[in-house]
Amino acid sequence: MTTDLTLKTDRLTLRTFERSDLDDVLSYYSLPEVQRYLDWKARDKSEATTAFEAMRRQKRLTRPGEILTLGMVRKLDGAVMGHVSLRWTDATAGQGEIRFAVAPVYRRHGYCREAVSAVMDLAFNEYRLHRIFAVTAGDNEASARLLRALGMRLEAHYREHALFQGEWDEELHFAILSREWKRSEKIHELARHKVA
């Protein structure tokens, strides 16, 4: 895959981050309601900038452990609304993990679903992955709803498995196989055109 990967959907351009995207990314990345669900914590602008620079370098998948991160850019006005990441976790078993974040102001319009669906198409059709999984916090109902809507099944619910800021944390693990995704491609195509 090229280092300048760009995907286009009806309403979005999904592309690697550019230096000029920094302020847009910081505007959502450091919000408490986004930060609580991210692996890479950012307590201040410096840490958020470090996270952004790491995402800017995530431009290709050539071996396990690498991550491809694409910014969600609205075609209408060029607004950077969030990002989707695909991490190649295992070459032998063809496994990948999908992660995403979207600015609260752009939620409930189907943008995230459109973006994640396009990246899953890429994962299964171009990278030939066999299985994609996603992990979300037990209280992140919006992400769980999105993953179910994309046809992913809940495979595990880890209850009180870790302490986080003095409270028990729960995780939901979702997954879908390539053949399951391909069987429902028509549903996904319809979903990409629907505004939730």
PyMOL commands that set and color helices and strands:
alter all, ss='L'
color gray80, all
select helices_A, chain A and resi 19-29+32-35+45-56+104-106+111-125+141-149+178-183+185-193
alter helices_A, ss='H'
color red, helices_A
select strands_A, chain A and resi 6-8+12-15+67-74+80-90+95-102+131-137+153-164+167-177
alter strands_A, ss='S'
color yellow, strands_A
deselect
rebuild
show_as cartoon
